[in-house]
Amino acid sequence: MSLDPPPYLFTIQANIRTRPISWEGAMRAKTITDADLQKIKSIDKVRKEDRKNRVEGDVHSFVTLLLGGNGSQSIFEAAAKRQDIVQYMLVLTEDLINDIPALTEALIQHPTPFKPFLPLLKVGQTVEDTIPLLTSSVLSKFLSYALAHSTKTTSQIDEALPQLYNYLAALAKSQDAGLQDIAVQEYSAVLRNKKSRELFWKQRQETLSPLIDILTLASGASKDSNSSLRGGAAGSIRSVPDGLTGGVGLQLLYHVLLVIWQLSFEGELVGDGLQDEHDIVMLYTHLLRISPKEKTTRLLLSTLLNLLTSNRQTLLPAAVLARLPSLLSTLKSRHLTDDDALEDLKSLNELLEEYTTTQTTFDEYAAELRSGHLRWSPPHRNPDFWRDNARRILEENKGELPRKLAEILSKSWDNDKQVLAIGCNDVACLVKEVPEKRYQLEKIGLKGRVMELMQEADESVRWESLRAVGEWLRYSFESKDLPVR
């Protein structure tokens, strides 16, 4: 999977390749040895084919130049005080890794292949300083190759990947879309196998959350009221073109979706977490609705299929709540031409049709509660639903659903107050239909919580909580010997 290099990084590398360096001065200052200088000059500013032949003719000495060994330092350690040399050698190293597989294979056989590069991720005052930017690019290519080809550097990869992820996470949190795109493309380069995806997921608070913020911004929403997310500073030379709501460019959107798609191949590991922490099914359904290009539609469909197939019990109900089935029907009229997208669309349709034909209204309500996020779906306002199902809701699985309702209401929902209003509505309906079970609801804290919510600033929350408390008070004045229904 090859992506075009990020324009800003490409420009830096091109400038460094043409920049003159006083190699002889560095040798006189004992920054580099004469032997190192001869190796560098033999491949400096020569044709690719000539460079390839010279390196392949003496692979071992070039491994020693770049990584050290046999008592000699790596060029990056020896020239640490000469930033111009370090920058040039980082660009040259990436060129060599890209163009000469024999050298790359030899490099990953070194006892400590990533050691000279890891300290360079921390050079400079900011994440956008040139040396760490160039280093992350080298490491992403190098680790990508190692993950695909090596079985001997497992412990070295385990040490290097988290450090690269930490740096890329800082880039992804930038407000500059160009820097974000560098981070996302380099994530994509290393998410090649199960190990790299598991490590990425393990660090998901740092790695994944900024990417979800970008997708949330692209969807037209915001994760919090103070968010100033990631669209790219106006006039920045690093920025990618604006494209969607929130200023998220199409290229950046595509690359973020690509990373989440790669992660979705570990569906069993990540599916429930993505849903619990980011309401991923709702987010992806909305992005699918506004998807600007077939290539983004293809990634959205494929990711949803991976996640839903691996987590049927938890994510299929969430997909129904998000109204994904009706959206998929609409998608059929878009006349998709991509074979993979068409196949995934067909598979998703079949998966959801099989699920929905077996579901009752009670199942839909229970699934909504278990999803942890309430919406004004039809059951909440339907008196017949509560009359027929209130007792079952209270008794199913030893009171699992009321406990889940209490858990939902215990949160503040600062960015979605309607969840609290809906929860109070449900409490009112339960008390009204099965008043003799009021004690069960009081015991799990629902009475106390709805009374607290009478003080909420949001008018709809106050109204629904007042209605719920009113149902409680209505029965407080009646006989305790309520008929058992």
C-alpha positions in Angstrom: 0.0 0.0 0.0 1.9 3.1 -1.2 0.8 6.6 -0.6 2.2 9.8 -2.1 4.6 11.5 0.3 3.1 14.4 2.3 3.9 17.6 0.3 5.5 19.5 3.3 7.9 16.6 4.1 8.7 16.1 0.5 9.7 19.8 0.1 12.0 19.6 3.2 13.7 16.5 1.9 14.2 18.0 -1.6 15.8 21.1 -0.1 18.1 19.1 2.1 19.3 17.0 -0.9 20.5 20.1 -2.7 22.0 21.8 0.3 25.9 21.9 0.3 27.7 20.3 3.2 31.3 20.9 4.2 32.3 17.2 4.5 36.0 17.9 4.7 35.5 20.4 7.5 33.5 17.7 9.4 36.4 15.3 8.9 39.0 17.8 10.1 36.9 18.4 13.2 36.9 14.6 13.7 33.1 14.6 13.4 33.3 11.9 10.8 36.2 9.6 9.8 37.9 9.5 6.4 36.4 6.1 5.8 32.9 7.4 6.5 33.5 10.3 4.2 34.6 8.1 1.3 31.5 5.9 1.8 29.2 9.0 1.8 30.9 10.6 -1.3 30.6 7.3 -3.2 26.8 7.5 -3.1 26.3 11.3 -2.7 24.5 13.0 -5.7 24.9 10.0 -8.1 22.4 8.2 -10.2 20.1 5.8 -8.5 21.5 2.8 -10.4 25.1 3.7 -9.6 24.2 4.2 -5.9 22.4 0.8 -5.8 25.4 -1.0 -7.3 27.9 0.6 -5.0 25.9 -0.1 -1.8 25.1 -3.7 -2.9 28.8 -4.2 -3.5 29.7 -3.4 0.1 26.5 -3.8 2.1 28.2 -4.5 5.4 30.2 -1.3 5.5 27.1 0.8 4.8 25.2 -1.0 7.6 28.1 0.0 9.9 28.0 3.6 8.6 24.3 4.0 9.4 24.0 1.8 12.6 27.5 1.5 14.0 29.2 -1.8 14.9 32.6 -3.3 15.5 33.5 -0.6 17.9 32.5 2.3 15.6 29.7 4.8 16.1 26.7 5.3 13.9 27.1 8.4 11.7 24.1 9.8 13.6 25.8 9.5 16.9 29.2 10.7 15.7 27.7 13.8 14.0 25.1 14.5 16.6 26.3 18.1 17.0 26.1 18.8 13.2 22.4 19.1 12.5 23.1 19.7 8.8 24.9 16.3 8.5 22.2 14.5 10.6 19.4 16.0 8.4 21.2 15.0 5.2 22.0 11.5 6.4 18.3 11.0 7.5 17.2 11.9 4.0 19.9 9.7 2.4 18.9 6.8 4.7 15.3 7.0 3.7 16.3 7.0 0.0 18.5 3.9 0.6 15.7 2.1 2.5 13.2 2.8 -0.3 15.5 1.9 -3.2 17.8 -0.9 -2.0 16.0 -3.9 -0.4 19.3 -5.7 0.1 20.6 -2.9 2.4 17.2 -2.7 4.2 17.3 -6.5 4.8 20.9 -6.2 6.2 19.9 -3.3 8.4 17.1 -5.2 10.1 19.6 -8.0 10.9 21.7 -5.6 13.0 21.5 -6.3 16.8 20.0 -2.8 17.5 18.6 -1.6 14.1 16.5 1.3 15.5 18.8 2.5 18.3 20.5 5.4 16.5 17.1 6.9 15.4 15.0 6.8 18.6 16.8 9.6 20.4 16.4 11.8 17.3 12.6 11.7 17.8 13.2 14.0 20.8 15.6 16.5 19.3 14.3 20.0 19.1 11.8 22.2 20.9 8.6 21.2 19.0 7.2 18.2 17.2 7.5 20.0 13.8 11.3 20.5 14.1 13.1 19.1 11.1 15.2 16.3 12.6 12.3 14.5 14.4 10.1 14.9 11.3 12.7 13.3 9.1 13.4 10.6 11.7 9.8 9.6 12.0 9.7 9.2 8.2 12.8 7.0 8.2 11.5 4.9 11.1 8.1 4.4 9.6 9.6 3.0 6.4 12.2 1.0 8.3 9.7 -0.5 10.7 7.2 -1.2 8.0 9.8 -3.3 6.2 10.8 -5.0 9.5 7.3 -5.9 10.4 6.7 -7.5 7.0 10.0 -9.3 6.6 11.8 -9.9 9.9 11.3 -12.5 12.6 14.5 -11.7 14.5 13.9 -8.1 15.7 10.7 -8.6 17.7 12.0 -7.1 20.9 13.5 -4.2 19.0 10.2 -3.5 17.3 8.4 -3.7 20.6 10.7 -1.0 21.9 10.7 1.2 18.8 7.0 1.2 17.8 5.6 2.8 21.0 8.2 5.6 20.8 7.3 6.3 17.1 3.6 6.2 18.0 4.1 8.7 20.8 5.8 11.1 18.4 3.1 10.6 15.7 0.4 11.1 18.3 1.8 14.5 19.1 1.9 15.4 15.4 -1.7 14.3 15.0 -2.8 16.6 17.8 -1.4 19.6 15.9 -3.8 22.1 14.5 -2.0 22.0 11.2 -3.5 19.5 8.7 -0.2 19.1 6.9 1.4 17.8 10.1 -1.6 15.6 10.8 -1.3 14.1 7.3 2.3 13.2 7.9 1.4 11.4 11.2 -1.5 9.6 9.6 0.4 8.4 6.6 3.2 7.1 8.8 0.7 5.3 11.0 -0.6 3.6 7.9 2.9 2.6 6.8 3.5 0.6 10.0 0.0 -0.9 10.6 1.0 -3.8 8.5 0.3 -6.7 10.9 -1.4 -7.9 14.1 1.5 -6.8 16.4 1.6 -3.2 15.2 -2.1 -2.9 15.3 -2.3 -4.3 18.9 0.4 -1.9 20.0 -1.5 1.0 18.4 -4.7 0.0 20.2 -2.8 -0.4 23.5 -1.8 3.3 23.1 -5.2 4.4 21.8 -5.7 7.3 24.1 -2.7 8.9 22.4 -2.8 7.4 18.9 -6.5 6.9 18.1 -8.3 9.8 19.9 -6.9 12.6 17.7 -7.9 10.7 14.6 -11.5 10.3 15.9 -11.4 14.0 16.6 -10.6 14.7 12.9 -13.4 12.4 11.7 -15.8 14.0 14.2 -14.9 17.4 12.8 -15.3 16.2 9.3 -18.8 15.0 10.2 -19.8 18.5 11.2 -19.9 17.8 14.9 -17.4 18.5 17.8 -16.3 16.4 20.6 -16.3 19.3 23.0 -17.3 22.9 23.0 -13.8 24.1 23.3 -12.4 22.1 20.5 -10.3 23.8 17.9 -9.6 20.8 15.9 -7.3 20.0 13.2 -8.5 21.7 10.0 -5.2 23.4 9.3 -4.1 26.9 10.0 -5.1 29.4 7.4 -2.3 30.1 5.0 0.0 27.4 6.4 2.4 25.9 3.8 1.9 22.5 5.4 -1.9 22.5 5.0 -3.8 20.2 2.7 -6.7 21.6 0.8 -10.0 22.1 2.6 -12.8 19.8 1.5 -15.5 18.9 4.1 -17.4 20.5 6.9 -14.9 21.7 9.6 -12.2 22.3 7.0 -11.0 18.7 6.9 -9.4 18.1 3.5 -10.4 15.1 1.4 -6.8 13.8 1.4 -6.5 13.9 5.2 -10.0 12.3 5.6 -9.1 9.5 3.3 -5.8 8.8 5.1 -7.5 8.8 8.5 -10.2 6.4 7.2 -7.4 4.2 5.8 -5.8 3.9 9.3 -9.1 3.0 11.0 -9.7 0.5 8.2 -6.4 -1.1 8.9 -7.2 -1.2 12.6 -10.6 -2.8 11.9 -8.8 -6.0 10.8 -8.5 -6.6 14.6 -12.2 -6.3 14.9 -12.7 -8.6 17.9 -10.0 -6.6 19.8 -11.1 -3.1 18.9 -14.8 -3.2 18.0 -16.5 -2.8 21.4 -13.9 -0.3 22.5 -14.5 1.9 19.4 -18.2 1.8 20.1 -18.0 2.4 23.9 -15.4 5.2 23.6 -16.3 6.8 20.3 -19.8 5.7 19.2 -18.1 4.6 16.0 -21.1 3.1 14.3 -23.1 6.3 14.6 -20.1 8.4 13.4 -19.3 6.1 10.5 -23.0 6.0 9.5 -23.1 9.8 9.3 -19.7 10.0 7.4 -21.1 7.4 5.0 -24.1 9.6 4.4 -21.9 12.7 3.5 -19.0 10.7 1.9 -17.7 13.0 -0.9 -15.9 10.3 -3.0 -16.2 6.7 -3.8 -12.8 6.0 -2.3 -14.0 7.2 1.1 -17.2 5.4 0.7 -15.3 2.2 0.0 -13.2 2.5 3.2 -16.3 3.4 5.3 -18.2 0.3 4.1 -15.3 -2.0 4.5 -14.5 -0.8 8.0 -18.2 -1.2 9.1 -18.3 -4.7 7.7 -15.1 -5.7 9.5 -16.4 -4.3 12.8 -20.0 -5.5 12.6 -19.0 -9.0 11.5 -16.6 -9.4 14.4 -19.0 -7.9 17.0 -22.5 -8.9 16.0 -24.0 -9.0 19.4 -23.0 -5.4 20.4 -22.6 -3.5 17.1 -25.5 -4.8 15.0 -28.0 -3.3 17.5 -26.0 0.0 17.4 -26.2 -0.1 13.5 -30.0 -0.4 13.6 -30.2 2.5 16.1 -28.0 4.6 13.8 -30.4 3.8 10.9 -27.6 2.2 8.9 -30.0 -0.2 7.1 -32.0 2.6 5.5 -28.9 4.4 4.5 -27.5 1.3 2.8 -30.7 1.1 0.8 -30.2 4.7 -0.3 -26.6 4.0 -1.2 -27.8 1.5 -3.8 -29.0 4.5 -5.9 -25.5 6.1 -5.9 -24.4 3.8 -8.7 -21.1 2.8 -7.2 -18.6 1.5 -9.7 -15.9 0.1 -7.3 -16.2 -3.7 -7.1 -15.0 -3.9 -3.5 -17.4 -1.2 -2.4 -20.3 -3.0 -4.1 -19.4 -6.3 -2.5 -19.1 -4.8 0.9 -22.4 -2.9 0.5 -24.1 -6.2 -0.5 -22.5 -8.0 2.5 -23.6 -5.3 5.0 -27.1 -5.3 3.6 -27.4 -9.1 4.0 -25.9 -9.0 7.5 -28.3 -6.3 8.7 -31.3 -7.8 7.0 -30.6 -11.2 8.7 -30.4 -9.4 12.1 -33.4 -7.1 11.8 -35.8 -9.8 10.7 -35.3 -11.5 14.1 -35.6 -8.4 16.3 -38.6 -7.3 18.3 -39.3 -3.8 19.6 -38.1 -4.9 23.1 -34.9 -6.2 21.6 -34.3 -2.8 19.9 -34.9 -0.9 23.2 -32.6 -3.3 25.2 -29.9 -2.9 22.5 -30.2 0.9 22.8 -29.7 0.7 26.6 -26.8 -1.6 26.2 -25.2 0.8 23.7 -24.9 3.3 26.5 -26.4 6.2 24.5 -30.1 7.0 24.3 -31.9 8.7 21.4 -35.5 9.5 20.9 -36.2 6.2 19.1 -39.8 5.1 18.7 -40.2 3.0 21.9 -39.5 5.9 24.3 -42.7 7.8 23.3 -44.9 4.8 22.7 -47.5 4.1 25.5 -48.2 0.6 24.1 -44.6 -0.3 24.2 -44.4 0.6 27.9 -47.6 -1.1 28.8 -46.5 -4.3 27.1 -42.8 -4.3 28.1 -42.2 -2.3 31.4 -42.3 -5.4 33.6 -40.1 -7.4 31.3 -37.6 -4.5 31.3 -37.4 -4.5 35.1 -37.1 -8.3 35.4 -35.0 -9.3 32.3 -31.6 -10.8 33.3 -32.2 -10.0 37.0 -32.7 -6.3 36.5 -29.8 -5.7 34.0 -31.6 -3.0 32.0 -32.6 -0.7 34.9 -29.0 -0.9 36.1 -27.9 0.1 32.7 -30.4 3.0 32.7 -29.0 4.1 36.1 -25.4 3.9 34.7 -26.4 6.1 31.7 -28.2 8.7 33.9 -25.2 8.8 36.3 -23.1 10.6 33.7 -23.3 14.4 33.1 -23.7 14.2 29.3 -22.5 17.8 29.0 -22.5 17.7 25.2 -25.8 15.7 24.8 -28.3 16.7 27.4 -31.2 14.9 25.6 -29.8 11.6 26.9 -30.7 12.7 30.4 -34.2 13.8 29.2 -34.8 10.5 27.5 -33.6 8.6 30.6 -35.9 10.5 32.9 -38.8 9.8 30.4 -38.1 6.1 30.7 -38.0 6.2 34.5 -41.4 7.9 34.5 -42.8 5.3 32.2 -41.5 2.4 34.3 -42.9 3.9 37.6 -46.2 4.6 35.9 -46.7 1.1 34.5 -45.2 -1.0 37.3 -45.5 1.2 40.5 -45.1 -1.7 42.9 -41.4 -2.0 41.6 -40.6 1.6 42.7 -38.3 0.3 45.5 -36.2 -1.6 42.9 -35.6 1.6 41.0 -34.9 3.6 44.3 -32.4 0.9 45.4 -30.2 1.5 42.3 -30.3 5.2 42.7 -32.8 6.3 40.0 -35.1 8.2 42.3 -32.3 10.2 43.8 -30.8 10.9 40.4 -34.0 12.2 38.7 -34.6 14.4 41.7 -31.1 15.9 41.2 -31.9 16.5 37.5 -34.8 18.8 38.5 -32.1 21.4 39.0 -30.6 21.0 35.5 -30.2 24.1 33.3 -31.6 22.3 30.3 -35.3 22.8 30.1 -36.1 19.4 28.6 -34.2 17.6 31.3 -36.0 19.5 34.0 -39.4 18.8 32.5 -38.8 15.0 32.1 -37.2 14.7 35.6 -40.2 16.6 37.1 -42.5 14.1 35.3 -40.6 11.2 36.7 -40.7 12.5 40.2 -44.3 13.3 39.8 -45.0 9.6 39.0 -43.3 8.6 42.2 -45.2 11.2 44.3 -48.5 10.1 42.7 -48.1 6.7 44.2 -46.7 7.9 47.5 -50.2 9.1 48.5 -51.9 5.8 47.5 -52.1 2.6 49.4 -49.0 0.6 49.8 -51.0 -2.5 48.9 -50.9 -1.9 45.2 -52.3 -4.7 43.0 -49.8 -7.0 41.6 -49.9 -7.0 37.8 
